[in-house]
């Protein structure tokens, strides 16, 4: 049975692996092989940035038998910055459950509107959770162009 809990420092290397596995296992459904390679490398090539998000933001971890299989990070308080699920555990509602945890924490912090930069892959999950599209942008990383969707959800 899956359960969620707050991030623990011993989770860090597992979260790097979850991020990488999620992108490698699911990224090709919406991105080229080259884009997937660049995206999946983020926690390793930009370790300080990844570490700062996970460790200074509010991070929830979904576990199965106490082993991390998914995570989500609120950073700063109004932005759902990261949400990733191991490929073999995708499609089981874990992202939605983590999103609900993040929304609850944002409300507790007095946030009235939660934002996120959604990927092509995560946009449908966010739409199902009541997020609405504000804008579409092209971002460039390591010579690759990525489409992202700026989305928000009122938490009142």
C-alpha positions as CSV (number, residue, x, y, z in Angstrom):
1,X,0.0,0.0,0.0
2,X,1.3,3.4,-0.9
3,X,1.7,6.1,1.7
4,X,2.9,9.7,1.7
5,X,5.2,11.4,4.1
6,X,7.4,14.5,4.4
7,X,10.9,14.3,2.8
8,X,13.7,12.9,4.8
9,X,17.4,13.6,4.1
10,X,18.0,10.0,3.4
11,X,15.6,10.2,0.5
12,X,17.7,12.5,-1.6
13,X,19.5,9.9,-3.9
14,X,16.2,8.1,-4.3
15,X,14.5,11.3,-5.6
16,X,17.3,11.8,-8.1
17,X,16.7,8.3,-9.4
18,X,12.9,8.8,-9.4
19,X,13.3,12.0,-11.5
20,X,15.6,10.3,-14.0
21,X,13.6,7.1,-14.3
22,X,10.3,9.0,-14.7
23,X,11.7,11.1,-17.5
24,X,13.5,8.2,-19.2
25,X,10.5,5.9,-18.8
26,X,7.7,8.2,-19.9
27,X,9.3,11.2,-21.6
28,X,9.3,9.7,-25.1
29,X,5.5,9.9,-25.1
30,X,5.8,13.6,-25.7
31,X,9.5,14.4,-26.4
32,X,12.3,13.4,-28.8
33,X,15.1,11.1,-27.6
34,X,17.5,14.1,-27.4
35,X,15.0,16.2,-25.3
36,X,14.5,13.3,-23.0
37,X,18.3,12.9,-22.5
38,X,18.7,16.6,-21.6
39,X,15.6,16.6,-19.3
40,X,16.5,13.4,-17.5
41,X,20.0,14.7,-16.7
42,X,18.8,17.7,-14.6
43,X,19.3,16.3,-11.1
44,X,22.9,15.2,-12.0
45,X,24.1,18.1,-14.2
46,X,22.4,20.8,-12.1
47,X,22.6,19.0,-8.7
48,X,22.8,22.2,-6.7
49,X,19.6,23.5,-8.3
50,X,17.8,20.1,-7.8
51,X,19.1,19.9,-4.2
52,X,18.0,23.4,-3.4
53,X,14.5,22.8,-4.7
54,X,14.1,19.5,-2.8
55,X,15.8,20.5,0.4
56,X,14.5,24.0,0.9
57,X,11.1,23.5,-0.6
58,X,8.3,21.5,1.0
59,X,8.7,18.0,-0.5
60,X,6.3,15.1,-0.1
61,X,7.4,11.5,-0.8
62,X,5.1,8.6,-1.8
63,X,6.5,5.3,-0.6
64,X,5.7,1.6,-1.2
65,X,6.9,-0.6,1.7
66,X,8.9,2.5,2.9
67,X,10.7,2.8,-0.4
68,X,10.3,6.1,-2.3
69,X,8.5,5.8,-5.6
70,X,7.3,9.3,-6.3
71,X,7.7,12.9,-5.0
72,X,6.4,16.4,-5.3
73,X,8.0,19.7,-4.2
74,X,6.4,23.1,-3.4
75,X,9.0,25.8,-3.9
76,X,8.4,28.7,-3.4
77,X,5.2,28.4,-1.4
78,X,2.9,29.3,-4.4
79,X,4.6,26.9,-6.9
80,X,4.4,23.2,-7.4
81,X,7.9,22.9,-8.8
82,X,8.5,19.2,-9.2
83,X,6.3,16.1,-9.4
84,X,7.7,12.8,-10.6
85,X,6.7,9.1,-10.4
86,X,8.8,6.1,-11.1
87,X,7.7,4.8,-14.5
88,X,6.6,1.4,-13.2
89,X,4.3,3.1,-10.7
90,X,2.8,5.6,-13.1
91,X,-0.9,5.5,-13.9
92,X,-1.9,4.6,-10.3
93,X,-3.0,8.1,-9.2
94,X,0.2,8.8,-7.2
95,X,0.8,12.2,-8.9
96,X,-2.8,13.2,-8.1
97,X,-2.4,12.2,-4.5
98,X,0.9,14.1,-4.2
99,X,-0.7,17.1,-5.9
100,X,-3.5,17.0,-3.3
101,X,-0.9,16.9,-0.5
102,X,0.9,19.9,-2.0
103,X,-2.3,21.9,-2.4
104,X,-3.2,21.2,1.3
105,X,0.2,22.4,2.4
106,X,0.0,25.5,0.2
107,X,-3.4,26.3,1.8
108,X,-1.9,25.8,5.2
109,X,0.7,28.4,4.3
110,X,-2.0,30.9,3.2
111,X,-1.5,30.5,-0.5
112,X,-4.7,31.3,-2.5
113,X,-3.4,30.5,-6.0
114,X,-1.0,27.6,-6.8
115,X,1.1,27.7,-10.0
116,X,3.1,25.2,-12.0
117,X,5.1,24.9,-15.2
118,X,3.6,21.7,-16.6
119,X,5.2,19.5,-19.3
120,X,3.3,18.1,-22.2
121,X,3.0,14.9,-20.1
122,X,1.9,16.4,-16.9
123,X,-0.6,18.9,-18.3
124,X,-3.6,16.5,-18.4
125,X,-3.1,15.5,-14.8
126,X,-3.1,19.2,-13.7
127,X,-6.1,19.9,-15.8
128,X,-8.0,17.0,-14.1
129,X,-7.1,18.5,-10.7
130,X,-8.6,21.9,-11.7
131,X,-5.6,23.8,-12.9
132,X,-6.2,26.1,-15.9
133,X,-3.8,27.2,-18.6
134,X,-2.4,30.7,-18.4
135,X,0.3,30.6,-21.1
136,X,2.5,28.4,-23.2
137,X,6.2,29.0,-23.4
138,X,9.2,27.6,-25.2
139,X,12.3,27.2,-22.9
140,X,15.7,26.3,-24.1
141,X,18.1,23.9,-22.2
142,X,21.4,22.6,-23.6
143,X,20.4,23.5,-27.2
144,X,17.0,21.8,-26.9
145,X,13.6,23.6,-27.0
146,X,10.9,22.4,-24.6
147,X,7.2,23.4,-24.5
148,X,5.9,24.1,-21.0
149,X,2.5,25.2,-19.9
150,X,2.1,27.9,-17.2
151,X,-0.9,26.8,-15.2
152,X,-2.7,27.9,-12.0
153,X,-5.3,26.7,-9.6
154,X,-7.3,28.9,-7.2
155,X,-7.2,27.3,-3.7
156,X,-10.0,29.3,-2.1
